[in-house]
């Protein structure tokens, strides 16, 4: 029988509380070391770049549409806000490349990247039968061609949802802030700041009870870290030992409010100390580092260790809900933007692949053009 009573006699002995260490920027490796260790192979490394390029091209299409520079639709009148994650691709792709396709995610109002990355990775590992249900008109013979057709359909359905079309993931009713696809265990973006966190918590509770070994990742931003449901979810996840990762995409701004204006403790990974949750702080502009941190968190969760927190420091290159730079609104310095853009995750990944002669300039351009043609 469980003991429902605790020893609550007074004890005021002098002591020092240790809230646990946070591993910050310790995920320093490179492609050569990752491949030599067996944690990453050449093909997956190129796919990681390919997925980031797909996210970038998808969102740059939106930027061009808003300015009339998108050649296929030069006169299209694009209306409404769209929250771009250009610059944050490494966080989405690096994380999803560590997950099994049967793992679950919830996302944010800035969720295009999470949705695209989760889909691309999941479809590469989904059984043939499930893939054929997604593309019933497929006539090819090879597994590779089937996966490619499914990924093209994934991008098409994401675009269709953005434009309010019946062929979109949510039949055009959700738009960019509510994209979801339960068939690949993406339970949805959420226009409510921090709104996906308690949903993922409930999901992690269900998966633990089912005993299937699945985990949940919930993405939210620095602004979402202050929503009441987020620390409440962390507390319950720790109390119930749930297999959930609280992934904080810290881009430094809640719309236009600097992180230092929101809180005295700007290291959001420190929130884990209050609930005895292990936390990691990582360079979110490095997809390999994000993947490493995610693998560490996954190992902790899959062995019954309970929840984990990852704080990825990222940077959105554009304003909160438009296609202009943040400096155009006066809350960011141009020099700050230049310094962060010098850490562009796509350029970094392509450069590291090229340095190791795993990617030529021609191959890089071919991957980019393939991403463009999917739009």
KEKE-3310 file (N, C-alpha, C; in steps of 0.2 Angstrom, whole numbers, plus 5000, padded with zeros to 4 digits):
npx = (5004:5003:5011:5002:5004:5015:5031:5030:5036:5043:5058:5071:5085:5100:5105:5109:5101:5102:5098:5102:5112:5114:5116:5125:5128:5136:5135:5145:5151:5155:5151:5159:5164:5151:5147:5157:5155:5144:5131:5126:5123:5130:5120:5108:5113:5113:5100:5095:5100:5092:5079:5079:5081:5069:5060:5064:5063:5049:5044:5050:5044:5032:5036:5039:5027:5020:5026:5024:5034:5034:5035:5026:5014:5012:5003:4996:4985:4990:4984:4982:4990:5006:5017:5033:5047:5059:5076:5076:5076:5085:5082:5069:5071:5083:5078:5067:5074:5079:5069:5058:5047:5035:5034:5027:5022:5018:5015:5018:5011:5020:5023:5026:5039:5041:5030:5033:5046:5043:5034:5042:5053:5045:5038:5049:5051:5039:5028:5026:5012:5005:5010:5005:4992:4992:4996:4986:4986:4998:5010:5022:5037:5047:5053:5059:5054:5041:5041:5046:5035:5026:5031:5031:5017:5015:5020:5013:5000:5002:5004:4992:4984:4988:4983:4970:4963:4952:4960:4969:4978:4969:4958:4958:4953:4960:4972:4989:4992:4987:4990:4989:4992:4987:4990:5004:5007:5008:5001:4997:4998:4996:4987:4986:4996:5008:4998:4999:5006:5000:4992:5001:5006:4995:4995:5007:5005:4995:5002:5012:5004:4999:5011:5019:5031:5033:5036:5033:5035:5035:5034:5037:5039:5050:5041:5030:5034:5030:5017:5003:4999:5011:5022:5013:5011:5024:5026:5017:5021:5034:5030:5022:5031:5032:5035:5040:5046:5050:5052:5060:5059:5069:5069:5073:5064:5047:5036:5039:5046:5060:5069:5075:5067:5056:5059:5070:5078:5085:5089:5080:5080:5083:5071:5068:5074:5065:5057:5064:5068:5078:5089:5094:5104:5106:5115:5104:5105:5113:5111:5116:5120:5108:5101:5109:5107:5093:5094:5100:5090:5080:5085:5085:5071:5066:5070:5063:5066:5058:5052:5060:5069:5073:5082:5083:5093:5088:5085:5074:5073:5065:5051:5039:5026:5026:5034:5045:5060:5065:5071:5066:5055:5060:5064:5075:5092:5101:5114:5113:5105:5113:5124:5118:5113:5124:5126:5118:5109:5107:5117:5128:5127:5128:5141:5149:5146:5152:5165:5170:5169:5157:5147:5144:5145:5137:5128:5122:5115:5106:5098:5092:5085:5076:5069:5063:5055:5045:5037)
npy = (4994:5011:5025:5038:5047:5060:5064:5077:5084:5098:5105:5114:5114:5121:5124:5123:5126:5117:5120:5113:5111:5120:5115:5124:5128:5117:5108:5106:5101:5094:5091:5080:5074:5070:5061:5052:5046:5039:5045:5053:5052:5054:5056:5059:5071:5080:5080:5087:5100:5101:5101:5113:5122:5121:5125:5139:5143:5142:5152:5163:5164:5169:5182:5187:5187:5196:5208:5209:5203:5190:5179:5169:5174:5189:5199:5196:5199:5198:5196:5199:5194:5186:5175:5174:5162:5164:5162:5154:5141:5131:5127:5120:5110:5104:5098:5090:5081:5073:5066:5051:5046:5043:5050:5065:5082:5099:5115:5133:5150:5154:5143:5137:5132:5122:5113:5110:5103:5093:5085:5082:5074:5064:5058:5052:5040:5034:5020:5011:5008:5018:5030:5028:5030:5043:5049:5043:5043:5039:5032:5026:5015:5014:5016:5027:5037:5037:5042:5055:5060:5060:5070:5081:5082:5085:5098:5105:5104:5111:5124:5126:5127:5138:5147:5146:5136:5122:5110:5111:5107:5108:5110:5123:5131:5134:5141:5148:5148:5137:5125:5108:5090:5075:5062:5062:5064:5077:5088:5101:5119:5134:5148:5154:5161:5151:5141:5128:5120:5115:5106:5097:5092:5085:5075:5069:5063:5054:5045:5040:5032:5023:5017:5016:5021:5033:5051:5068:5084:5101:5116:5133:5151:5164:5174:5166:5159:5165:5163:5158:5144:5137:5136:5129:5118:5113:5110:5100:5090:5087:5082:5071:5064:5065:5061:5073:5086:5103:5114:5129:5142:5154:5169:5181:5192:5197:5200:5215:5218:5217:5203:5206:5216:5209:5200:5198:5187:5181:5169:5157:5144:5142:5140:5127:5124:5126:5116:5105:5100:5094:5104:5112:5123:5130:5133:5139:5142:5133:5118:5105:5106:5108:5096:5087:5091:5088:5074:5071:5075:5067:5054:5055:5056:5044:5034:5035:5046:5057:5074:5087:5102:5112:5126:5135:5147:5158:5168:5178:5184:5193:5205:5203:5200:5202:5206:5215:5221:5220:5231:5241:5245:5251:5245:5236:5236:5239:5234:5224:5215:5212:5205:5194:5188:5184:5172:5164:5149:5141:5144:5141:5127:5123:5127:5120:5107:5108:5111:5099:5092:5086:5091:5099:5116:5115:5105:5110:5121:5114:5108:5119:5124:5114:5115:5127:5124:5117:5125)
npz = (5000:4996:5004:5011:5019:5026:5034:5043:5053:5062:5055:5055:5052:5047:5030:5013:4998:4983:4967:4956:4941:4926:4910:4899:4882:4880:4870:4860:4845:4829:4812:4807:4819:4824:4814:4814:4827:4825:4828:4818:4801:4784:4774:4782:4787:4776:4773:4784:4781:4769:4774:4782:4772:4765:4774:4775:4761:4760:4769:4764:4752:4757:4761:4749:4743:4750:4746:4733:4725:4721:4709:4702:4706:4704:4707:4718:4732:4747:4763:4780:4796:4797:4805:4804:4804:4800:4801:4813:4809:4813:4825:4824:4814:4819:4831:4827:4819:4829:4834:4835:4822:4827:4839:4847:4844:4850:4844:4840:4837:4829:4819:4807:4803:4813:4809:4796:4797:4806:4798:4787:4792:4798:4788:4781:4788:4790:4788:4772:4769:4776:4770:4757:4759:4761:4748:4737:4724:4719:4708:4707:4709:4718:4735:4739:4729:4733:4746:4743:4735:4745:4754:4745:4744:4757:4759:4750:4756:4767:4762:4756:4767:4773:4764:4765:4759:4754:4753:4762:4777:4788:4781:4777:4787:4798:4795:4795:4809:4815:4810:4809:4810:4813:4809:4808:4820:4824:4834:4833:4829:4838:4842:4854:4865:4872:4873:4868:4877:4890:4883:4877:4889:4894:4884:4886:4898:4895:4886:4894:4902:4893:4890:4879:4875:4869:4867:4871:4863:4867:4859:4863:4865:4872:4877:4880:4891:4902:4904:4914:4913:4909:4919:4927:4920:4920:4933:4936:4926:4932:4944:4941:4933:4919:4901:4894:4884:4887:4876:4873:4862:4862:4856:4861:4861:4865:4855:4853:4865:4875:4882:4894:4899:4902:4912:4927:4928:4915:4909:4904:4905:4918:4924:4927:4938:4949:4949:4949:4937:4924:4914:4898:4890:4874:4858:4847:4834:4828:4820:4823:4836:4842:4839:4846:4860:4860:4859:4871:4880:4876:4879:4892:4895:4889:4897:4908:4916:4917:4914:4903:4900:4886:4882:4868:4860:4849:4834:4826:4810:4805:4809:4822:4816:4802:4787:4788:4794:4811:4816:4808:4815:4826:4838:4838:4835:4820:4819:4828:4822:4811:4816:4821:4810:4804:4809:4802:4801:4790:4781:4789:4790:4777:4774:4783:4778:4766:4769:4773:4761:4758:4752:4737:4729:4718:4721:4733:4727:4719:4729:4735:4724:4722:4733:4731:4720:4725:4731)
capx = (5000:5007:5011:4999:5006:5022:5034:5030:5038:5047:5065:5074:5092:5104:5106:5110:5097:5105:5093:5104:5116:5111:5122:5125:5133:5141:5134:5150:5153:5154:5148:5164:5163:5145:5147:5162:5152:5138:5125:5123:5126:5130:5113:5104:5116:5111:5093:5094:5100:5087:5073:5080:5080:5062:5057:5066:5059:5042:5043:5052:5038:5027:5039:5039:5020:5018:5029:5023:5040:5033:5034:5020:5008:5014:4998:4992:4984:4991:4981:4982:4997:5009:5022:5038:5052:5066:5082:5075:5075:5089:5078:5064:5074:5087:5074:5063:5078:5081:5063:5055:5041:5029:5034:5022:5024:5013:5018:5016:5008:5026:5024:5028:5045:5040:5026:5037:5051:5040:5032:5048:5056:5040:5037:5054:5051:5032:5027:5023:5005:5003:5012:5001:4986:4992:4996:4983:4987:5005:5011:5029:5038:5052:5051:5062:5049:5035:5043:5047:5029:5022:5034:5028:5010:5015:5022:5007:4994:5004:5003:4985:4981:4990:4979:4963:4960:4949:4965:4974:4978:4963:4953:4958:4949:4965:4978:4996:4993:4983:4992:4990:4991:4987:4993:5011:5008:5008:4994:4994:5001:4992:4987:4986:5003:5009:4992:5000:5010:4996:4989:5006:5006:4990:4997:5013:5002:4992:5007:5015:4999:4999:5017:5022:5038:5032:5037:5030:5039:5030:5037:5035:5044:5051:5035:5026:5037:5027:5010:5002:4999:5017:5025:5009:5012:5031:5026:5013:5025:5039:5026:5020:5036:5030:5040:5039:5052:5048:5057:5059:5063:5070:5072:5074:5058:5040:5034:5045:5048:5066:5069:5078:5062:5051:5061:5076:5082:5084:5091:5074:5081:5083:5064:5068:5076:5060:5053:5069:5068:5085:5088:5100:5104:5110:5115:5099:5107:5117:5106:5119:5120:5101:5100:5113:5103:5087:5095:5101:5084:5076:5088:5083:5064:5064:5073:5059:5068:5053:5052:5067:5069:5079:5081:5087:5094:5087:5084:5069:5076:5059:5047:5034:5020:5026:5039:5050:5065:5063:5074:5061:5050:5064:5065:5081:5097:5103:5120:5111:5102:5118:5128:5114:5112:5131:5126:5113:5110:5108:5124:5133:5127:5131:5148:5152:5146:5156:5172:5171:5168:5151:5142:5147:5141:5131:5123:5118:5110:5101:5094:5089:5081:5071:5064:5059:5050:5040:5032)
capy = (5000:5017:5029:5044:5052:5062:5066:5085:5087:5104:5104:5120:5114:5126:5120:5126:5123:5116:5119:5109:5114:5120:5114:5129:5128:5112:5104:5108:5096:5096:5085:5075:5070:5066:5055:5047:5043:5035:5048:5056:5050:5059:5057:5063:5078:5083:5080:5092:5106:5101:5103:5120:5126:5120:5130:5145:5145:5142:5158:5168:5165:5174:5188:5190:5188:5203:5214:5208:5200:5182:5179:5166:5178:5195:5204:5193:5204:5194:5199:5196:5193:5179:5175:5170:5159:5164:5163:5150:5135:5125:5124:5116:5105:5100:5095:5085:5076:5068:5062:5046:5049:5042:5055:5070:5089:5104:5121:5140:5154:5154:5136:5134:5128:5115:5109:5107:5099:5087:5081:5079:5069:5058:5054:5048:5034:5031:5014:5012:5008:5025:5034:5027:5033:5051:5050:5038:5043:5038:5026:5024:5009:5014:5019:5034:5041:5037:5047:5061:5062:5062:5076:5086:5083:5089:5105:5108:5105:5117:5130:5127:5129:5145:5151:5145:5131:5116:5105:5112:5102:5109:5112:5130:5134:5136:5146:5147:5148:5132:5119:5101:5084:5070:5056:5061:5066:5085:5090:5108:5125:5137:5155:5156:5161:5145:5137:5121:5117:5110:5100:5092:5089:5079:5070:5065:5059:5048:5041:5037:5027:5018:5013:5014:5024:5039:5057:5074:5090:5107:5122:5139:5156:5167:5177:5161:5156:5168:5162:5154:5137:5134:5134:5124:5111:5110:5107:5093:5085:5084:5078:5065:5061:5064:5061:5079:5091:5110:5117:5136:5145:5160:5174:5188:5197:5195:5205:5220:5218:5213:5199:5210:5220:5205:5196:5199:5181:5180:5162:5154:5137:5141:5139:5120:5123:5127:5110:5099:5097:5095:5109:5113:5129:5128:5138:5137:5143:5127:5112:5100:5107:5107:5089:5084:5093:5084:5067:5070:5076:5061:5048:5056:5055:5037:5030:5036:5051:5063:5080:5090:5108:5115:5133:5137:5154:5159:5175:5179:5189:5198:5208:5198:5197:5205:5205:5220:5220:5223:5238:5246:5248:5255:5241:5233:5240:5236:5231:5218:5210:5210:5200:5187:5185:5181:5165:5160:5142:5138:5146:5138:5120:5122:5129:5114:5101:5110:5110:5092:5089:5082:5095:5104:5121:5113:5101:5115:5125:5110:5107:5125:5124:5109:5118:5133:5121:5114:5131)
capz = (5000:4996:5011:5009:5025:5026:5040:5043:5060:5061:5054:5053:5051:5042:5024:5007:4993:4977:4962:4950:4936:4919:4905:4894:4877:4880:4865:4855:4841:4822:4808:4807:4826:4824:4809:4817:4833:4823:4830:4812:4795:4779:4771:4787:4788:4770:4774:4789:4777:4765:4778:4784:4766:4763:4779:4773:4755:4761:4772:4760:4748:4760:4761:4742:4741:4753:4743:4726:4721:4720:4701:4700:4708:4705:4709:4723:4738:4753:4769:4787:4799:4796:4810:4801:4809:4796:4806:4818:4806:4816:4831:4822:4811:4823:4836:4824:4817:4834:4836:4831:4819:4831:4844:4847:4846:4849:4842:4842:4832:4824:4819:4800:4803:4817:4805:4790:4799:4809:4793:4782:4796:4800:4781:4779:4792:4790:4784:4765:4769:4778:4765:4751:4761:4760:4741:4734:4716:4717:4703:4706:4712:4724:4742:4738:4726:4737:4751:4739:4733:4751:4756:4741:4746:4764:4758:4746:4760:4772:4758:4755:4773:4774:4759:4767:4754:4757:4752:4767:4783:4792:4776:4776:4793:4803:4793:4798:4816:4818:4806:4813:4806:4818:4806:4809:4827:4825:4837:4831:4831:4843:4842:4861:4868:4877:4873:4866:4883:4894:4878:4877:4895:4894:4879:4889:4903:4891:4883:4899:4904:4888:4890:4872:4875:4865:4871:4868:4863:4866:4858:4865:4865:4878:4879:4882:4897:4908:4904:4920:4911:4907:4925:4930:4917:4922:4940:4935:4923:4936:4950:4938:4930:4912:4896:4890:4884:4886:4871:4873:4857:4865:4851:4864:4861:4865:4850:4853:4872:4876:4887:4900:4901:4905:4918:4930:4926:4908:4907:4905:4907:4925:4927:4928:4945:4954:4949:4949:4930:4921:4909:4894:4886:4868:4853:4843:4827:4826:4820:4826:4843:4844:4839:4852:4866:4860:4860:4878:4883:4874:4883:4899:4895:4887:4902:4914:4920:4918:4909:4902:4897:4882:4880:4862:4859:4842:4832:4820:4806:4803:4814:4825:4812:4796:4782:4788:4799:4818:4816:4805:4820:4831:4845:4837:4832:4814:4821:4832:4816:4806:4820:4822:4803:4802:4812:4799:4802:4783:4778:4793:4789:4770:4774:4786:4774:4760:4771:4773:4755:4758:4748:4732:4728:4713:4725:4737:4723:4717:4734:4735:4718:4723:4738:4727:4715:4729:4733)
cpx = (5004:5006:5008:5001:5014:5024:5034:5032:5043:5055:5068:5082:5095:5106:5107:5106:5101:5099:5095:5108:5113:5117:5121:5130:5138:5141:5139:5153:5153:5152:5153:5164:5157:5144:5152:5159:5146:5131:5122:5127:5126:5124:5108:5106:5113:5103:5091:5095:5094:5080:5073:5079:5073:5058:5058:5063:5052:5040:5045:5047:5033:5029:5038:5032:5018:5020:5028:5029:5039:5031:5028:5014:5010:5009:4994:4991:4984:4989:4982:4990:5000:5016:5028:5044:5059:5071:5082:5074:5079:5086:5073:5067:5079:5084:5071:5067:5081:5075:5062:5049:5035:5029:5029:5025:5017:5017:5015:5013:5014:5028:5025:5034:5044:5036:5030:5042:5048:5038:5037:5051:5051:5039:5042:5054:5044:5032:5024:5016:5002:5004:5007:4994:4986:4993:4993:4984:4994:5006:5018:5030:5043:5050:5053:5057:5043:5036:5043:5040:5025:5025:5031:5021:5010:5016:5015:5001:4996:5002:4996:4981:4982:4985:4971:4959:4957:4955:4970:4973:4972:4958:4952:4955:4954:4970:4984:4997:4990:4984:4993:4989:4992:4990:5000:5012:5010:5002:4993:4998:4995:4992:4988:4993:5004:5003:4994:5004:5005:4993:4994:5007:5001:4992:5002:5010:4999:4997:5011:5010:4999:5005:5020:5029:5038:5034:5034:5035:5034:5035:5034:5040:5045:5045:5030:5028:5033:5019:5008:5002:5005:5021:5020:5010:5019:5030:5022:5017:5031:5036:5024:5025:5035:5035:5038:5045:5048:5053:5056:5063:5064:5074:5073:5069:5051:5037:5039:5047:5054:5065:5070:5072:5056:5053:5068:5081:5081:5086:5084:5074:5082:5076:5064:5070:5071:5056:5057:5068:5075:5084:5094:5099:5109:5110:5110:5100:5112:5113:5109:5119:5113:5099:5103:5109:5097:5088:5097:5095:5080:5079:5085:5075:5062:5066:5069:5061:5063:5055:5059:5065:5075:5077:5086:5087:5094:5086:5079:5072:5071:5055:5042:5029:5020:5032:5045:5054:5063:5066:5070:5056:5054:5066:5072:5086:5099:5109:5118:5109:5108:5122:5124:5113:5119:5131:5120:5114:5110:5115:5129:5133:5130:5138:5152:5152:5151:5164:5174:5170:5162:5145:5146:5142:5135:5126:5119:5113:5105:5096:5089:5083:5075:5066:5060:5054:5044:5035:5027)
cpy = (5006:5021:5036:5049:5054:5064:5074:5088:5093:5102:5110:5120:5118:5121:5125:5123:5123:5115:5115:5114:5114:5119:5119:5129:5123:5107:5106:5102:5098:5090:5079:5071:5066:5060:5050:5043:5039:5039:5052:5053:5055:5061:5061:5070:5083:5085:5086:5099:5107:5104:5110:5124:5126:5125:5137:5148:5146:5149:5164:5169:5170:5181:5191:5191:5195:5209:5214:5206:5193:5182:5175:5170:5185:5200:5202:5198:5199:5198:5195:5195:5186:5179:5171:5168:5159:5166:5157:5142:5129:5123:5119:5109:5100:5096:5089:5079:5071:5064:5056:5049:5048:5046:5061:5077:5093:5110:5127:5143:5155:5147:5133:5130:5121:5110:5105:5102:5092:5082:5078:5073:5063:5054:5050:5041:5031:5025:5015:5013:5015:5030:5034:5030:5041:5053:5044:5037:5041:5031:5023:5018:5009:5018:5026:5039:5042:5042:5054:5064:5064:5069:5082:5088:5087:5096:5109:5109:5110:5123:5131:5129:5136:5150:5150:5141:5125:5110:5106:5107:5102:5112:5120:5134:5137:5141:5144:5146:5142:5125:5113:5095:5078:5063:5056:5064:5073:5087:5097:5114:5128:5144:5158:5156:5156:5140:5129:5117:5113:5105:5095:5088:5083:5073:5066:5060:5053:5043:5037:5031:5021:5014:5011:5017:5030:5045:5063:5080:5096:5113:5128:5144:5159:5171:5172:5158:5159:5167:5157:5146:5134:5132:5128:5117:5108:5107:5100:5088:5083:5080:5071:5061:5060:5064:5067:5083:5098:5113:5125:5139:5152:5165:5181:5193:5194:5201:5210:5222:5214:5209:5202:5214:5216:5201:5198:5193:5179:5173:5158:5147:5136:5140:5132:5119:5123:5120:5104:5096:5099:5100:5110:5119:5128:5133:5136:5139:5138:5121:5106:5100:5106:5100:5085:5085:5089:5077:5066:5070:5069:5055:5049:5054:5047:5032:5031:5042:5057:5068:5083:5097:5110:5122:5134:5144:5155:5166:5175:5185:5195:5200:5202:5195:5200:5203:5211:5218:5223:5230:5243:5249:5251:5251:5237:5237:5236:5232:5224:5213:5208:5204:5194:5184:5182:5174:5161:5153:5138:5138:5142:5130:5119:5123:5123:5108:5102:5109:5103:5088:5084:5085:5100:5110:5120:5109:5105:5119:5121:5108:5113:5126:5119:5111:5123:5130:5118:5119:5133)
cpz = (5000:5002:5009:5014:5024:5032:5040:5049:5058:5060:5051:5053:5046:5036:5018:5001:4986:4971:4956:4945:4930:4914:4899:4889:4877:4874:4859:4851:4834:4818:4808:4813:4826:4820:4812:4823:4831:4825:4824:4806:4789:4776:4776:4787:4782:4770:4779:4785:4773:4768:4780:4778:4764:4768:4776:4766:4756:4764:4768:4754:4750:4760:4754:4740:4744:4750:4735:4722:4720:4713:4699:4701:4709:4708:4715:4729:4744:4759:4775:4789:4798:4800:4807:4806:4805:4801:4811:4816:4810:4822:4829:4819:4815:4828:4832:4821:4822:4836:4832:4828:4823:4838:4843:4848:4846:4847:4843:4836:4827:4822:4812:4800:4807:4813:4799:4792:4802:4803:4788:4786:4796:4793:4779:4782:4792:4786:4777:4765:4771:4773:4759:4752:4760:4753:4737:4727:4714:4713:4703:4710:4718:4730:4742:4735:4729:4743:4748:4738:4740:4754:4752:4743:4753:4763:4754:4751:4766:4768:4758:4761:4775:4769:4760:4762:4757:4757:4758:4773:4787:4788:4776:4782:4798:4801:4796:4805:4819:4814:4811:4808:4811:4815:4807:4816:4829:4828:4836:4833:4835:4843:4849:4863:4873:4877:4872:4872:4887:4889:4878:4883:4896:4890:4882:4894:4900:4889:4888:4902:4899:4887:4884:4871:4871:4870:4867:4869:4862:4865:4860:4865:4872:4881:4882:4889:4903:4908:4909:4918:4910:4914:4928:4927:4919:4929:4939:4932:4927:4942:4947:4934:4922:4907:4891:4890:4882:4882:4870:4867:4859:4860:4854:4864:4861:4861:4849:4860:4873:4882:4894:4903:4904:4911:4921:4928:4919:4905:4909:4906:4914:4928:4929:4936:4950:4954:4948:4942:4927:4915:4905:4890:4880:4863:4848:4836:4824:4826:4823:4833:4846:4844:4844:4858:4866:4861:4867:4882:4882:4878:4890:4900:4894:4892:4909:4919:4921:4913:4909:4899:4892:4880:4874:4860:4851:4840:4826:4817:4805:4810:4816:4820:4805:4792:4782:4794:4806:4819:4813:4810:4826:4838:4844:4833:4825:4815:4824:4826:4812:4810:4821:4815:4801:4805:4808:4799:4795:4781:4782:4791:4782:4770:4778:4782:4768:4762:4772:4767:4754:4754:4744:4732:4723:4717:4730:4733:4721:4723:4735:4730:4719:4728:4735:4723:4719:4731:4727)
residu = (UNK:UNK:UNK:UNK:UNK:UNK:UNK:UNK:UNK:UNK:UNK:UNK:UNK:UNK:UNK:UNK:UNK:UNK:UNK:UNK:UNK:UNK:UNK:UNK:UNK:UNK:UNK:UNK:UNK:UNK:UNK:UNK:UNK:UNK:UNK:UNK:UNK:UNK:UNK:UNK:UNK:UNK:UNK:UNK:UNK:UNK:UNK:UNK:UNK:UNK:UNK:UNK:UNK:UNK:UNK:UNK:UNK:UNK:UNK:UNK:UNK:UNK:UNK:UNK:UNK:UNK:UNK:UNK:UNK:UNK:UNK:UNK:UNK:UNK:UNK:UNK:UNK:UNK:UNK:UNK:UNK:UNK:UNK:UNK:UNK:UNK:UNK:UNK:UNK:UNK:UNK:UNK:UNK:UNK:UNK:UNK:UNK:UNK:UNK:UNK:UNK:UNK:UNK:UNK:UNK:UNK:UNK:UNK:UNK:UNK:UNK:UNK:UNK:UNK:UNK:UNK:UNK:UNK:UNK:UNK:UNK:UNK:UNK:UNK:UNK:UNK:UNK:UNK:UNK:UNK:UNK:UNK:UNK:UNK:UNK:UNK:UNK:UNK:UNK:UNK:UNK:UNK:UNK:UNK:UNK:UNK:UNK:UNK:UNK:UNK:UNK:UNK:UNK:UNK:UNK:UNK:UNK:UNK:UNK:UNK:UNK:UNK:UNK:UNK:UNK:UNK:UNK:UNK:UNK:UNK:UNK:UNK:UNK:UNK:UNK:UNK:UNK:UNK:UNK:UNK:UNK:UNK:UNK:UNK:UNK:UNK:UNK:UNK:UNK:UNK:UNK:UNK:UNK:UNK:UNK:UNK:UNK:UNK:UNK:UNK:UNK:UNK:UNK:UNK:UNK:UNK:UNK:UNK:UNK:UNK:UNK:UNK:UNK:UNK:UNK:UNK:UNK:UNK:UNK:UNK:UNK:UNK:UNK:UNK:UNK:UNK:UNK:UNK:UNK:UNK:UNK:UNK:UNK:UNK:UNK:UNK:UNK:UNK:UNK:UNK:UNK:UNK:UNK:UNK:UNK:UNK:UNK:UNK:UNK:UNK:UNK:UNK:UNK:UNK:UNK:UNK:UNK:UNK:UNK:UNK:UNK:UNK:UNK:UNK:UNK:UNK:UNK:UNK:UNK:UNK:UNK:UNK:UNK:UNK:UNK:UNK:UNK:UNK:UNK:UNK:UNK:UNK:UNK:UNK:UNK:UNK:UNK:UNK:UNK:UNK:UNK:UNK:UNK:UNK:UNK:UNK:UNK:UNK:UNK:UNK:UNK:UNK:UNK:UNK:UNK:UNK:UNK:UNK:UNK:UNK:UNK:UNK:UNK:UNK:UNK:UNK:UNK:UNK:UNK:UNK:UNK:UNK:UNK:UNK:UNK:UNK:UNK:UNK:UNK:UNK:UNK:UNK:UNK:UNK:UNK:UNK:UNK:UNK:UNK:UNK:UNK:UNK:UNK:UNK:UNK:UNK:UNK:UNK:UNK:UNK:UNK:UNK:UNK:UNK:UNK:UNK:UNK:UNK:UNK:UNK:UNK:UNK:UNK:UNK:UNK:UNK:UNK:UNK:UNK:UNK:UNK:UNK:UNK:UNK:UNK)
# end
